[in-house]
Amino acid sequence: MTAIGGPSKNLKTLITDAPLTVADNEKAIIKVKLGEYVGNDLVYDAAKMGTWRARINMQTNTQSVSSPATAWVNLDNQGNGEFEVNPSGFIYLKVTATAEIVSHVAGLNAGLTSSARYIEVVKGTPIQGVISVSKLDNPAPSTFKLNLTITRDNQAALKELSWEESADNGMTWSAIPKSNVLTLGYQLLEPGKRLIRVKMINKNNWVESHTESVQLWAYSKLTTAIIGANYVAPNFPLTLSTESFLNDTQVDDAVIEWTVKSNSGVANYTGATLTLNEPDAGNVYVQVRSRPSNTRADDPNAWSSASKTVYVKTPGKPRVSINGPKDLETGKPYHFAGTVSPSWGYLDSVHKITSEFELPDGTIVAGSELDWIPIEAVMTDKKPLLFRAWVEGFKEDTLSEVTLSYTPWTYSWPTFSINLKQSLVKAPASFYLTANYDQCSMYGRFENLKYEWLFPDHVTGSQNALTPNVASGTIMFEGEYAVTLKISDDRGHLTTLTQQLSAEKADPFVVDFKFYKSNTYERSPMTLTVKSGVSGGHPLDYVDNIEWKVDGQSVEQYNNMPYLVTGITSPGDHIITFDMTSKMGETLEKQLPLSLTANQRPVCQLSTRSAYMGIYVDGKCTDSDGKITGFNWIVDGQASANKYSSSIRLFAGSEAKSSSLTLTAIDDAGEQSDPVSITANY
């Protein structure tokens, strides 16, 4: 029996160094150590532990089972080994180290495996991407949608991107603002070409890379129009042409295609012109399309189109009319215009209209314009003007005629007169003058007929702006006046007329008064009411201001009133004054004298007379210039409530009495009589 020793069970295999991340274009360096822990140190002793070898096992994002990634490598005399792993094509690596003893004895090569380490694989090569765009050419202005297609690993390594443009075929590049996007909307507002590419920066190593550039082309579309008539008779040729413009410049090398739809069917043509000759009446629909010669035929946006409908129809009679004056003075030139409306209306026709005038004497004047001087012969032989028109080649079927009747006349100067209308005979008086003439046939035919009105002093007048043969005004003062009118025209005629005006002086204002006095004794105090009545004056004048005065003092509360109410308290002579001013400035003053005597006090006497169970005391009072209005009784020193009776009754009762009474009377001027007294025994 042979005994063989094996490796210690305390041996460990460790990955001592491995990167957390590694670029896919670099090798991942992994260091391995084998040994036995002595304290905190992993110690390897080849004499005791033997010779060992190791390799790296790897699991990736593309393989779920760990497999050898390197060959076996013998560890050095310190138990260390270094390995290189290729990370290209992977996103991450899960690595372990496996070690086994080197021995020829079977059964001693049992392996030791380390714990796993994870390594992130990042992109180290330049980032790659491809620009895709649905269309590289479009008419300007246009917006191109560009997409950057980039793989997952490239996008993971992308720090930032920016789109760049070049207007000089790649000689220089400039960044497009705010373009850190995968999809870009790029506008070409004006015709032109641009190279577009994307600049990308690898966040792992800051390496810049660019995509292949694409060329965008915003081309100018043509402006196309069909030139030619759109009305023609059957079996008449009609040639249409097209004009194509590029930025207001005519293009001669445009690609042009025609499509014609008619009763005969559909036909296609090419070329700058097209000639139609339809045998039957009907509508022909013509469409043309054109594109610049440097654009693609299969690009629908490159084509510009225009269409036209051609009406094939036999022409009918045109409508004709004459425009011109109908009131004609002999010997003067006049212009006439014939108007022709063809049967095809506003359509553009290949057919022409011929027209002519025929004068009253049979003279033919070709065309649609006529200048003609009527002679005096037309005054007696009033033949109308004639205008006719027809379609060339179809005169027999399309001839139309129209006549113009007119009124001939001869210029003559009439006899003028003035018609006067005056409102009043009293000054100021308004008047209305109208100039008339005796030849009604000349109405509206004068050559610049003018009216000039001349007014004398003290007469205000004006000419009517709309009807200058009318004037109006006012005679301000009484008297006789002459208004002159001059009538003329631009042919040298002149007529001067004079119209006499007269006005009388207006009647003066007169005022009458009615008086209402508070007493008939002509004594003070007195309340006086005066009412005025004004008459006379100009028929159109009226009272504008009134002032009342009493003894020279204005009574303002009655200004501009036709009446006055005033109280006069003192006796003597007084003056009531009425001042008036009219709207036309006339004035009137009238004074009313008033004499008032002083008031006389009343006089009283007392007497008694017997009464049942008492006595009556009677007062007899008189007022020589008025009337008694009240009484004051005092009985035994006390005022009595009896104010309005001239008698008072005293009651005796069961015993004889004696009373002292005093009476004072009040008159209508408010003055009291002297008191009278009496002793009454009852």
Buried (B, 14 or more C-beta within 10 A) or exposed (E): EEEEEEBEEEBBBBBBEBBEBBBBBBEBEBBBBBBBEEEEEBEBEEEEBBEBBBBBBBBBEEEEEBEEBBEEBEBEEEBBBBBEBBBEEBBBBBBBBBBBBEBEEEEBBEBBEBEBBEBBBBBBBBBBBEBEBEEEBBBBEBEBEBBBEBEEBBBBBBBEBBBBBBEEEEEEBEEBEEBEBBEBEBEBEEBEBBBBBBBBBBBBBEBEBBBEBBBBBBBBBBBBBBEBBBBBBEEBEBEBBBBBBBEEEEBEEBBBBBBBBBEEEEEEBEEBEBEBEBEEEBBBEBBBBBBBEEBEEEBEBBBBBBEBEBBBBBBBBBEBEBEBEEEBBBEEEBEBEBBBBBBBEEBEBBBEBBBBBBBBEEEEBEEBEBEBEBEEEBEEEEBEBBBBBBBEBBEEEBBBEBEBEBEBBEBEBBEBEBEEEBBBEBBBBBBBBBBEBEEEEBEEBBEEBEBEBEBBEBBEBEBBEEEBBBBBBBBBEBBEBEBEBEBBBEEEBEBEBEBEBEBEEBEEBEBEBEEEBEBEBEBBBBEBEBBBEBEEBBEBBEBEEBBBBBBEEEBEEBEEEBBBBBEBEEBEEBEBBBBBBBEEEBEBEBEBEBEBEEBBBBBBEBEBEEBEEBBBBBBBBEBEBBEBBBBBBBBEEEEBEBEEEBBBBBEBEEEEBEBEBBBBBBBBBEBBBEEBEBEBEB
